[in-house]
């Protein structure tokens, strides 16, 4: 069966499931990366769903009224902040222990997030629709990128926005994301990244364009020496991309998709 799930990747992340919310453990790089990921997601949402056009939202809860899907949600590091900002959140992950960790932490935090252990294509098979779909540090771990992108496109509201953060397939990325993080600083377990799966920006644009989605914004991220990340014009290592359906593609989509509720 063709699937986006890679069993070796599932095994790698299953071994880390007890550490999702440990800011000093193997997930420390993701925790350091989270603030700038949130900033980029919010900026991308504002481009497609301006706050001033959504009366039920507010500056304190800017995501109110939006159905958001977090693909590869892990332990909920991004799902929880989005829920706190008012989003109707759905999180999916192929690692069952990660979903268990996310569900437990979310319950303890008093938040309402709909978690499912499934692939993107399995979620898409339920004819669901979302206003915002993001996959952060996920696409470089899937077994079939084409199927993954198709699944995202099939779930996206015609006016919605898709957001991807990933790692470039470049020499600087190989040196930092693979050798430095895994072997020198040992910040993540050996085997976390497969450089052959890293995605060049032009590849990402082309694969989404094949499904009618224009990734019209790309922003690089680079680490601060003192910790955390900053935005940069260089896409050489970590980068984010966002966009929506091209007008001609949007015109061909069934309008009923815009009103389909998130899967509950």
N, C-alpha and C positions, 0 to 999 in steps of 0.2 A: 504494500500500500504506500502511495506517495504521501509524505507528511513533512511538515516543517520541524518536527521533533527530532533531535539528535540524542540518542540514548547516552552517548559518552558525555555530552554536555549536561544532561539531566543528572547523571551520576556525580559529576563534579560539583554541581550546585547543591545537590541533596546533602553532600558531606558538609556543606557550610550552613545548613538551615538553622542551626542553633545560634548562629553568630550574626544574623541580620541586623539586630539592633545594638550590637556591640561596637561602639564608635572607635575602639582601639584594636579591634580584631581584624580578620581578613576582609571585612567590608568597610574598613576605614577609608579607602580611596573613594568608594561610592558616597559615603557620608560627607566627605570633603567636597565632592562634586555636586551634591544635591542642591545647595543654594543657587548656584548659577544655572542648573537645569530648571529649577522652578522659575527663575527670572525669565529664561528663554521661553518656556511654555506659556507663561502669562503674557509675554510680549506678542507671541504668535497668536494666542487667543484674541488679544485685543485687535490685531490686524483683521481678523475674520469676523469676530463677534464684538464690535465696539461696545464698551460699557454704556455709552449714552443711548444706544439703540435697544437696550434691555432694561426696561423700567423696574423689573423685579430684583435686579442685581444692585449692588452698592459698592462703594470703595472698600468697605470692610469684607464684603462677600461678593467679589467680582465674578465668581463662577456660578452663582445661583442661576438655576434654570438650564444649565448646560449638562448634557449627558456625555460623560468622558470615559473612555476605555483606556486602561493602562495595560498594555501587552507586555508580558514578562515582568509582572509586578514584583516578583520576589517576595520579600517580607513586608512590602507596603511602604517603602521609604518615600515614594512619591505619591502614592494613592492617599495616604493620610493627610499630607499638607493640602492636596487638592480638595479633599472632603471638607477640611476645616475652612476652606475658602468658598464653600457653598455648592460645590459640584455634586451631581448625582453620579457617584463613582461605581465603576465596575472594574475589577482587576482580575486578570487571568495569568496563569503560569502553568508550565507543564510539569513542574516539580511539586509533588503532593506535599512534601514536608515544608516547602516554602509557603504554600497556601495555608497550611496549618499554623505556621508561625505568624503569618499576616493576620489571619482570623483571630488568633489569640490576642495579639497586640492591639488590634483594632477594637476588640471587645473591651479590653482593659482601658483603652483611651476613650471609650464611650462614643465611638463613631459608627456610622452606618455605611458600610462598604460591601458591595456584592462581589464576593470572590468565587472563582471557579477554577478547578484544575482541568485545563483543556488547552488545545492549540488554537491559534488564530483561526484556522480554517474550520475547526469544530465550532467555535463561537459563531463564525459567519454562517454556518449551516442553519442557524436558528432564525435567520432573516431579521437580525437586529440592526439598529442604526444608531450612530453616535455623532454628536456635534464636533467632538474633538477626539482624535485617536493618537496616542503617542506610544512609542516603543523606544525606551532609553537604554542604551548599551545592550541591545537584544539582537538586532539583525545580524551581527557578526557571530552569533551563536546558532543560527537556525540551519537546518539541513537543506532547505529548498527556498532560496530567496524569492524566486518567481512566484511560487505558491503563496508565500508570506505576503508579498505585495498585493497579489490578487485578492487575498482575504481582506486586507485593510481597505482596499478600494471598494469592495462589495459592502462594507459596513459603514462607509463614510457618508454622512449627510451631504446632499448635493452642494450645500453652502459651507460645509465643514472644513476643518483644517487637520492635516496630519503632521506630526512632529517626530523626527527621528534624531537620536544622537548615537554616534558610533565612532569607529576608529578607522582612519585612513590606512590603506595598504601602501605604506611608504617606508623608506629606510628609517627616518626619525621615529615613526610609530613602532617599528620593529625593535629599535634600540630601547625606547622608553617603555612601551606598553608590554612588551614581552620580556626582554632580557633584564632591564633595570628593575621593573616591578616584581618579576617572578624570581629572578636569580640573584640580583645584587642586593636590593633592599628587602626582598622577601615580604613585600607588602600584600601580595596575593599568592595563593597556592600555585605551585608549578603546574602547568597544564590548563590554567584558567583561559588563556587565549590561544587560538590557532591562527597564526598570521595569514594563512592561506584564505581565511574567511573574512579578513579585514576588507572594507569596502571603499573603493575610490569614489570621490564625489561625482565624477562624470558617470560612473556606473549606476550610482544611486539615482541620479536624475533620469538617466535613460530607462531604468527599470520602472520607475513610477510614471514616467511619461507614456510608457506602453499601456498603462491603465488609465490614461487621461488626466493624471495628476501632475501639475507643474510645481516642482520644488523651486520656488522663486526666491528663497532666502537661504543662504548658507553662512554660518558663523563659526569661527574656530574658537577653541578653548585651550588655554595653556596654564600649567600650574604656577602658582606664586611660590617663590622660594620659602616664604614664611608659612605656606599652607593654603589650601583652597585653590580656586581657579579664577582666571580672568578671561574676558572675551578678547579675541584677536582676529586680525584679518587673515591669518595663516590657517589653512585647513590641513596642515601637514600631519597632525597627530589626531587629537580629538576634535570632532566638529558636530554641529547640529544643522539640520535642514528642516524647512517647513514649507507648506504650500497646500493648495487645494485643487479641485477640478478646474481644468481649463474651460472657458465659457462654452466652446463647441462640444466638449465632452459632457458638461453639466446639462446641456440642453437635451441630451439623449437619455438621461437617467430618468427612471420612473419617479414621478414626484411623490408618490406614496411613501417612498423611503424616508422622507423628511419627518414623517409623523410616527414612524415605528418606534415603540418604546424599547428601552434597554431590557435585556434579558433578566428576568427575576425568577 
